[in-house]
């Protein structure tokens, strides 16, 4: 019975699109060009563009690499100790919206030890020689600390109002915390760029930890992108066995986990019989079976590329790029399956090229 819940997903379930992948159209490889820029990265997790043709890359072991003029820099040691176990380590990097003026870079990472660890956020600046990070400021520490090494979230995205949002995963063993406002686990948090709390956050004063909470009921969001033109914040997240999701995030909303999900436990036991509940937000897309979404980008240009005006979701399990129409219909296509690689992060750079890092250690450009 529960096996059926996961693997018999039809095209439309309760108004929520569910497409596993075998029936989706594939974008012809003749419509794009793949160029491998580097091949010897150590478990890269994120890539951001510092300037045209210059990229900064995080490696989970606690190193940063720069790619400039066709060359990969020597490792730059991260200035804070990271917890490099399981899904932990150095995670995302994001540029301040005013980076050209202030030089601030924002980094998320797992910190602590096996018994007490969690997601943290700092900002820092590159020195003039671009060989070290300086002026480190600690901005956020997810609480409570927890055991294990799973579900950190960590993507960083800036909104239009000098605030940033970052998901914190439910830590796997603490799924019930996702519904509790006295914990950061299973939440998307929102803070100002200096680490202070915006006065209009939805749960100010509810609990000692609730001031930073923006939305809740999340499992492990891995992709986050803000469409400035439509003022829309999108997130994708891992379900358990089934139930991966694409959501539109709005302040104060409850996204259901673990009270409502299309997924089941990894041993096929039931989490809940409910896929939708009153007062909880249904996903725009439910991916069952799981595709393991890993990042999210928005290609806003209206051009003749195959990703024109689309959301781009990288996947780990399915080793492909999902190209999703952003017109509200959420039609999906598949690309880059021929790479046969776990795509960890995608960036649309200033030249409208797609830049990827992969779990095999590659930096890839797609034109």
C-alpha positions in Angstrom: 0.0 0.0 0.0 2.7 2.5 1.0 4.9 1.3 -1.8 2.1 2.4 -4.2 2.0 5.8 -2.6 5.6 6.5 -3.7 6.0 4.9 -7.0 2.6 5.1 -8.7 2.6 8.9 -8.9 0.5 10.1 -11.8 1.1 13.3 -13.8 -1.3 15.4 -11.6 -1.9 14.6 -7.9 -4.2 17.0 -6.0 -3.2 19.8 -8.3 0.5 19.1 -7.7 2.6 18.2 -10.8 4.6 15.0 -10.3 7.0 13.9 -13.0 9.6 11.2 -12.4 11.5 11.8 -15.5 11.1 8.9 -17.9 8.2 10.5 -19.7 9.7 14.0 -19.9 11.0 15.6 -23.2 14.7 15.8 -23.5 16.5 18.9 -24.9 18.6 18.0 -27.8 22.4 18.1 -27.1 22.8 20.1 -30.4 21.1 23.1 -28.7 23.9 23.7 -26.3 27.7 23.4 -25.9 29.4 21.9 -22.8 32.9 23.1 -21.9 34.8 21.6 -19.0 36.8 24.3 -17.2 38.4 22.3 -14.4 38.4 18.7 -13.2 40.3 18.5 -9.9 38.0 20.1 -7.4 37.6 18.4 -4.0 33.9 17.8 -3.4 32.7 21.2 -4.6 29.3 22.4 -3.1 28.7 25.9 -4.6 29.9 28.3 -7.2 29.4 32.1 -7.4 30.6 34.7 -9.9 32.9 37.4 -8.6 33.3 39.2 -11.9 33.0 38.2 -15.6 34.8 34.9 -16.1 36.0 34.8 -12.4 34.3 32.3 -10.1 34.6 31.4 -6.4 34.0 27.8 -5.5 33.5 26.1 -2.1 34.8 22.7 -1.2 33.2 20.8 1.6 36.5 19.9 3.3 36.9 23.6 4.2 38.6 25.2 1.3 37.8 27.9 -1.3 39.1 27.9 -4.9 39.1 30.8 -7.4 38.8 30.2 -11.1 40.2 33.1 -13.2 41.7 33.4 -16.7 41.2 29.7 -17.3 43.1 28.7 -14.2 42.2 27.2 -10.8 43.8 28.8 -7.8 45.6 27.1 -5.0 43.2 26.3 -2.1 42.3 29.2 0.2 41.7 27.9 3.8 38.3 28.7 5.2 38.9 30.9 8.4 36.5 28.9 10.6 36.6 25.2 11.4 34.0 23.2 9.6 32.4 19.9 10.5 33.3 17.8 7.5 31.2 14.6 8.1 28.3 13.1 6.3 26.4 15.9 4.5 28.3 18.6 6.5 31.3 20.8 5.7 31.7 24.1 3.9 28.5 24.7 2.0 27.3 27.8 0.1 28.8 31.1 -1.0 26.9 34.2 -2.0 27.9 37.8 -2.9 26.5 40.8 -1.1 24.2 42.7 -3.5 26.6 45.6 -3.1 29.7 43.4 -3.4 31.4 45.8 -5.9 31.4 48.4 -3.1 31.8 46.4 0.1 33.4 43.1 -0.9 31.3 41.0 1.5 31.0 37.3 0.8 28.6 35.1 2.8 29.3 31.5 3.6 27.2 28.8 5.2 28.8 25.7 6.8 28.3 22.9 9.3 30.2 23.4 12.6 30.7 21.5 15.8 31.3 17.8 16.4 29.3 14.5 16.0 27.3 15.1 19.1 26.7 18.8 18.9 26.7 20.5 15.5 24.6 22.7 13.2 24.4 25.2 10.3 26.1 28.5 10.7 26.6 31.6 8.6 29.4 34.1 8.4 30.5 36.9 6.1 34.1 37.8 5.2 36.2 39.6 2.5 39.0 38.5 0.2 42.3 40.3 0.8 43.8 42.3 -2.0 45.9 39.4 -3.2 42.8 37.1 -3.2 44.8 34.5 -1.1 42.9 34.7 2.2 39.6 35.6 3.8 39.7 38.5 6.3 37.3 40.6 8.5 35.3 37.5 9.5 31.9 38.3 11.1 29.7 35.6 12.6 26.0 36.2 11.6 23.9 33.2 12.5 24.0 29.9 14.4 21.1 27.4 14.1 19.8 26.2 17.4 19.5 23.8 19.1 22.6 21.9 18.2 22.0 18.3 17.3 23.7 14.9 16.8 24.5 13.3 13.5 25.6 14.7 10.2 22.5 15.1 8.0 20.2 17.8 6.5 22.0 21.1 6.9 20.2 23.1 4.2 22.6 26.1 3.7 21.8 27.9 0.4 21.9 31.6 0.7 19.8 34.0 -1.2 19.3 37.8 -1.0 15.9 39.4 -1.2 15.1 42.9 -2.5 15.3 44.6 1.0 18.9 44.0 2.2 17.8 40.8 3.9 18.9 37.3 3.2 17.2 33.9 3.6 18.8 30.6 4.3 17.3 27.1 4.9 18.2 25.0 7.9 17.4 21.3 7.4 15.6 19.2 10.0 18.7 17.2 10.9 16.9 13.9 9.8 16.5 12.6 13.4 14.6 15.7 14.5 11.9 15.8 11.8 9.2 16.8 14.4 11.2 20.0 15.1 10.2 21.3 11.6 6.7 22.0 13.0 8.0 23.7 16.2 8.8 27.4 16.5 11.2 26.8 19.4 13.8 25.3 17.0 15.6 26.5 13.8 15.6 23.0 12.4 13.3 22.5 9.4 13.0 26.2 8.8 14.0 29.0 6.4 15.5 31.8 8.4 15.6 35.5 7.4 18.1 38.0 8.7 19.6 41.3 7.7 23.0 41.3 5.9 24.7 42.3 9.2 23.1 39.4 11.1 20.4 41.4 12.9 16.7 40.4 12.8 14.2 42.2 10.5 11.4 43.7 12.5 8.8 42.3 10.1 9.7 38.7 10.5 6.5 36.7 11.1 7.3 35.1 14.4 9.0 37.8 16.4 8.8 37.1 20.2 7.0 33.8 19.9 9.9 31.7 21.4 13.6 32.4 22.1 14.5 31.0 18.7 11.6 32.2 16.5 12.7 35.7 15.7 14.8 34.6 12.7 12.2 32.1 11.3 10.6 33.1 7.9 8.8 29.8 7.1 8.6 26.3 8.5 7.6 22.7 7.9 10.7 22.0 5.7 12.8 18.8 5.5 16.0 19.7 3.7 15.9 22.5 1.2 18.8 22.4 -1.2 18.0 25.1 -3.8 16.9 28.7 -3.2 16.5 31.5 -5.8 14.8 34.8 -5.7 13.2 36.2 -8.9 13.5 40.0 -8.5 11.2 40.7 -11.4 8.2 38.9 -9.9 9.3 39.2 -6.2 9.1 35.4 -5.9 11.2 33.2 -3.7 11.5 29.6 -5.0 13.0 26.6 -3.1 13.4 22.9 -3.8 13.9 20.3 -1.1 14.6 16.7 -0.5 11.8 14.5 0.5 12.5 11.1 2.1 11.8 8.2 -0.3 9.7 10.2 -2.7 8.2 13.6 -2.0 10.9 15.9 -3.3 9.4 19.4 -3.8 9.4 22.7 -5.5 7.8 25.4 -3.4 7.1 29.1 -3.5 8.2 30.5 -0.2 6.2 33.2 1.6 6.6 34.6 5.1 4.9 32.7 7.9 3.8 29.8 5.8 3.9 26.1 6.9 5.1 23.8 4.2 3.9 20.6 5.8 6.8 18.4 6.7 6.4 15.9 8.3 2.6 16.2 8.7 2.0 16.1 5.0 4.3 14.6 2.4 4.1 12.3 -0.7 7.1 10.4 0.6 7.6 7.5 3.0 10.5 6.4 5.2 13.5 4.8 3.6 12.4 1.4 4.9 8.9 2.0 3.3 7.1 2.6 6.6 4.6 5.4 6.8 5.4 8.9 7.9 1.9 10.2 7.4 -1.2 9.2 5.4 -1.7 12.9 4.4 -0.3 14.5 1.3 -2.1 17.8 2.0 -3.6 19.4 5.1 -5.5 22.6 5.8 -3.3 25.5 6.7 -0.2 23.9 5.0 1.1 24.9 1.6 1.2 22.2 -1.1 4.3 22.0 -3.4 4.1 23.3 -6.9 5.9 20.2 -8.0 6.1 16.8 -6.2 8.9 14.6 -7.5 8.1 11.0 -6.8 10.3 9.0 -7.1 12.9 11.3 -5.7 15.2 13.1 -8.1 17.4 14.5 -5.2 17.3 18.2 -6.2 20.5 20.0 -5.2 20.4 23.6 -6.3 18.1 26.1 -8.1 18.7 29.0 -10.5 16.5 31.3 -12.6 17.3 32.0 -16.3 15.4 35.3 -16.7 16.5 36.2 -20.2 14.0 35.9 -23.0 16.2 34.5 -25.8 16.5 31.5 -28.1 18.3 29.3 -25.6 16.6 26.1 -24.4 16.4 27.5 -20.8 14.8 30.8 -21.7 12.7 32.1 -18.8 13.0 28.9 -16.8 13.8 27.6 -13.4 16.8 25.3 -13.4 17.0 22.5 -10.9 20.1 20.3 -10.7 19.7 16.7 -9.5 21.9 14.2 -7.8 20.1 10.9 -8.1 18.9 11.4 -11.6 22.1 13.1 -12.8 20.4 15.7 -15.0 19.2 19.2 -15.2 15.5 19.9 -14.9 14.4 22.9 -17.0 11.1 24.1 -15.6 8.9 26.7 -17.2 8.4 29.7 -14.8 5.1 30.7 -16.3 3.0 29.0 -13.6 2.5 25.7 -15.5 5.8 24.2 -14.3 6.3 22.1 -17.5 9.6 20.2 -17.3 12.3 19.2 -19.7 15.6 17.3 -19.2 19.1 18.3 -20.2 22.7 17.2 -19.5 21.8 13.6 -18.9 24.7 12.7 -21.2 27.2 14.0 -18.6 26.3 11.1 -16.2 27.4 13.2 -13.3 25.8 14.4 -10.0 25.2 18.1 -10.6 25.7 19.9 -7.3 25.2 23.6 -8.1 24.2 25.8 -11.0 24.8 29.4 -11.6 23.5 31.7 -14.4 26.5 34.1 -14.9 26.5 37.6 -16.2 27.0 36.4 -19.8 24.0 34.1 -19.4 26.2 31.0 -19.5 25.3 28.1 -17.1 28.1 27.3 -14.7 28.0 23.9 -12.8 30.0 22.2 -10.2 29.7 18.4 -9.9 30.3 15.8 -7.3 33.0 14.3 -9.4 35.0 17.6 -9.0 34.3 19.4 -12.2 33.6 23.0 -13.1 31.5 23.1 -16.3 30.3 25.8 -18.5 27.3 25.4 -20.8 26.6 27.9 -23.6 
